[in-house]
Amino acid sequence: MYTTLTPLFIQNIGLPGMLLIAVVVLVMFGRGKISNLMGEVGKGITAFKKGVSEGKEEMEASIEDAAETAKDVTPDDTKTKS
């Protein structure tokens, strides 16, 4: 038996319902507040992407440093045989 956890009213909302919700939100908060909110969301997304890329660069740099400083622990007698 297949059951969903999504409430029934969300499944059947459709385009007209979403437009109505958008209009109600616009009337309640006004254009200025919504544009400020969207600007803050955009700044947050930009900061998140910047943080992810900086973290990735730091990780790659630390991997390169670890590879350069890695010691060869192969016994001497095994090195000369190959």
C-alpha positions, 0 to 999 in steps of 0.5 A: 500500500502506497501512502504519502506524507504530503498533505492533501491541500498541497498536492492539489494546489495548482497554478491558480492557487499558487498565483493567489498565494503570491498575490496575497503575500504581495498585498500583505508585505508590499513590494519593497519588503519582498524585494528586500527579502529576495535581495537578502536571499540572493546575497545568502546564496552568493555567500554560500557558493563562495564558502563552498568554493573556498572550502573546496580550494582549501581541501585541495591545497591540503591534499596537495601539501599532504602528497608533497610531504608524504614519506616513502616507507618502503623498505630499502631492500624492496626498493632495490629489487624492482 
